[in-house]
Amino acid sequence: MKEGRILFLNEAECKRLLPLPKVLELMETVLIEHAEGTATLPVKLHMGLRPDYNGYINSMPSYLKKHHVYGVKLAGCHYENPKKGLPTSIGTINLYNPENGLPFAIMDGTYITDIRTGAMAGVAAKFLSGPAPQVLTIVGAGMQGRTASLSILASCPTIQEVRLIEINPTMLSVYMQTVGKAYPNVNFRHLQDIQQACTGAQIVHVAHSAPKPLVRDITFDKGATVILTAEPFIARQWLDTFDTRVTDFPECLVTRLNQEAEYYSQRDGLPYDPLTPDFSDVTIGEVVAGKHPGRKTPDEVIVAVFVGMSIEDVICAKEVYDRAVEQGFGTELRLLDL
Ligand SMILES: NC(=O)c1ccc[n+]([C@@H]2O[C@H](COP(=O)([O-])OP(=O)(O)OC[C@H]3O[C@@H](n4cnc5c(N)ncnc54)[C@H](O)[C@@H]3O)[C@@H](O)[C@H]2O)c1
């Protein structure tokens, strides 16, 4: 493509060019690159829109030296969107040439956010769970719950039963049409009680839009891996009850979780217990890169708290761009008069 031109790629094109198995592979690649120091990841900027709107936007830059690209994802969540038939998490990703700063791609970031977040749950399950997990519990079967399920089931083929905690029947039905259809031999059960759903589960994935914590009072089985993609009011005291705490990006995580908790505590008069990054024992990148074992004993209970990293988005976006150029997808737009 000529300099000064941008390739525009929509959601359908991103979906077609970025299948889940490739994303699982890319997540491991980029985590290792980050652990080895060839991926630059500044703290993302989080801006809440409350009280005007129940949502936020994040500005998320990163530079992947080995892939000769830097990019920015602008994405957020609007929690009232499902009532309007819109996705909760929406975004766009821009890619740039690191030599001269010229932008060369703008694409949908909604699908990429969804699939890479789910894939990270799959990576966590692969590297942190005990041997041969059989039962997976999903708390919140929305968009992230669906892609996390697909990723965890792909990473842990021994899983025979999936227990679902979900309050919205439409979401449940979409879940069964996608995940249920993809895994006809797995037993899917919809349960009402979270403790009942978690007892006997080796992996628990939590991503919901309730404005209160759902798993804080839950007792997990010995050896469980609890993956938190979205759980509000995560208190230090509670995290310390787990044997090992794994994170993706501790600095971002505490900034983001603290801002949200501060807002809700002011609004609802709740006690506010700010987190500091030192609660993290290890990052998932260090585990994937083999610098840390992750799980040290079969019985320990591990919590993995993921806030989402720009490097995950940019490596996926670069893959979409490369495949689009190769296969002739996308719409070329003229940006500059070069
Ligand atoms: N960590 C990351 O990298 C990352 C990335 C993207 C989104 N997120 C977070 O994931 C969360 C979910 O996003 P999404 O796109 O899946 O939204 P979504 O609206 O598609 O799904 C949320 C689900 O939670 C369900 N839910 C709400 N209250 C519940 C309750 N009390 N019990 C059971 N289920 C309940 C909803 O019915 C819905 O199905 C958001 O808070 C977002 O901030 C995290």
The ligand as an SDF file (V2000), in Angstrom:
LIG
                    3D

 44 48  0  0  0  0  0  0  0  0999 V2000
  -10.1970   -7.8370   31.3130 N   0  0  0  0  0  0  0  0  0  0  0  0
  -10.3350   -7.5240   30.0390 C   0  0  0  0  0  0  0  0  0  0  0  0
   -9.3960   -7.6230   29.2450 O   0  0  0  0  0  0  0  0  0  0  0  0
  -11.6670   -7.0860   29.5550 C   0  0  0  0  0  0  0  0  0  0  0  0
  -11.8790   -6.8420   28.1900 C   0  0  0  0  0  0  0  0  0  0  0  0
  -13.1310   -6.5030   27.7560 C   0  0  0  0  0  0  0  0  0  0  0  0
  -14.1730   -6.3660   28.6780 C   0  0  0  0  0  0  0  0  0  0  0  0
  -13.9300   -6.5780   29.9980 N   0  0  0  0  0  0  0  0  0  0  0  0
  -14.9860   -6.4570   30.9940 C   0  0  0  0  0  0  0  0  0  0  0  0
  -15.8650   -7.5670   30.8510 O   0  0  0  0  0  0  0  0  0  0  0  0
  -17.1460   -7.1860   31.3680 C   0  0  0  0  0  0  0  0  0  0  0  0
  -18.2040   -7.8810   30.5800 C   0  0  0  0  0  0  0  0  0  0  0  0
  -18.1190   -7.4480   29.2360 O   0  0  0  0  0  0  0  0  0  0  0  0
  -18.9560   -8.1960   28.1300 P   0  0  0  0  0  0  0  0  0  0  0  0
  -18.5330   -7.6150   26.8170 O   0  0  0  0  0  0  0  0  0  0  0  0
  -18.9090   -9.6580   28.3340 O   0  0  0  0  0  0  0  0  0  0  0  0
  -20.4080   -7.6730   28.5160 O   0  0  0  0  0  0  0  0  0  0  0  0
  -21.7960   -8.4040   28.2750 P   0  0  0  0  0  0  0  0  0  0  0  0
  -22.8210   -7.3830   28.5820 O   0  0  0  0  0  0  0  0  0  0  0  0
  -21.8080   -9.0460   26.9370 O   0  0  0  0  0  0  0  0  0  0  0  0
  -21.8110   -9.5810   29.3620 O   0  0  0  0  0  0  0  0  0  0  0  0
  -21.9730   -9.3720   30.7340 C   0  0  0  0  0  0  0  0  0  0  0  0
  -22.9050  -10.4610   31.2250 C   0  0  0  0  0  0  0  0  0  0  0  0
  -23.0220  -10.4190   32.6460 O   0  0  0  0  0  0  0  0  0  0  0  0
  -24.3570  -10.8170   32.9410 C   0  0  0  0  0  0  0  0  0  0  0  0
  -24.7160  -10.4600   34.2990 N   0  0  0  0  0  0  0  0  0  0  0  0
  -24.9740   -9.2330   34.8120 C   0  0  0  0  0  0  0  0  0  0  0  0
  -25.3200   -9.3370   36.1070 N   0  0  0  0  0  0  0  0  0  0  0  0
  -25.2650  -10.6520   36.4150 C   0  0  0  0  0  0  0  0  0  0  0  0
  -25.5220  -11.3940   37.5930 C   0  0  0  0  0  0  0  0  0  0  0  0
  -25.8940  -10.7910   38.7320 N   0  0  0  0  0  0  0  0  0  0  0  0
  -25.3760  -12.7280   37.5610 N   0  0  0  0  0  0  0  0  0  0  0  0
  -24.9970  -13.3530   36.4140 C   0  0  0  0  0  0  0  0  0  0  0  0
  -24.7670  -12.7030   35.2520 N   0  0  0  0  0  0  0  0  0  0  0  0
  -24.8900  -11.3720   35.2650 C   0  0  0  0  0  0  0  0  0  0  0  0
  -25.1700  -10.0820   31.8900 C   0  0  0  0  0  0  0  0  0  0  0  0
  -26.4830  -10.5880   31.7780 O   0  0  0  0  0  0  0  0  0  0  0  0
  -24.3230  -10.3280   30.6530 C   0  0  0  0  0  0  0  0  0  0  0  0
  -24.6840  -11.4990   29.9790 O   0  0  0  0  0  0  0  0  0  0  0  0
  -17.1720   -5.6710   31.3540 C   0  0  0  0  0  0  0  0  0  0  0  0
  -17.2740   -5.2130   32.6860 O   0  0  0  0  0  0  0  0  0  0  0  0
  -15.8360   -5.2540   30.8110 C   0  0  0  0  0  0  0  0  0  0  0  0
  -15.3010   -4.1800   31.5590 O   0  0  0  0  0  0  0  0  0  0  0  0
  -12.7110   -6.9330   30.4470 C   0  0  0  0  0  0  0  0  0  0  0  0
  1  2  1  0
  2  3  2  0
  2  4  1  0
  4  5  1  0
  4 44  2  0
  5  6  2  0
  6  7  1  0
  7  8  2  0
  8  9  1  0
  8 44  1  0
  9 10  1  0
  9 42  1  0
 10 11  1  0
 11 12  1  0
 11 40  1  0
 12 13  1  0
 13 14  1  0
 14 15  2  0
 14 16  1  0
 14 17  1  0
 17 18  1  0
 18 19  2  0
 18 20  1  0
 18 21  1  0
 21 22  1  0
 22 23  1  0
 23 24  1  0
 23 38  1  0
 24 25  1  0
 25 26  1  0
 25 36  1  0
 26 27  1  0
 26 35  1  0
 27 28  2  0
 28 29  1  0
 29 30  1  0
 29 35  2  0
 30 31  1  0
 30 32  2  0
 32 33  1  0
 33 34  2  0
 34 35  1  0
 36 37  1  0
 36 38  1  0
 38 39  1  0
 40 41  1  0
 40 42  1  0
 42 43  1  0
M  CHG  2   8   1  16  -1
M  END
$$$$
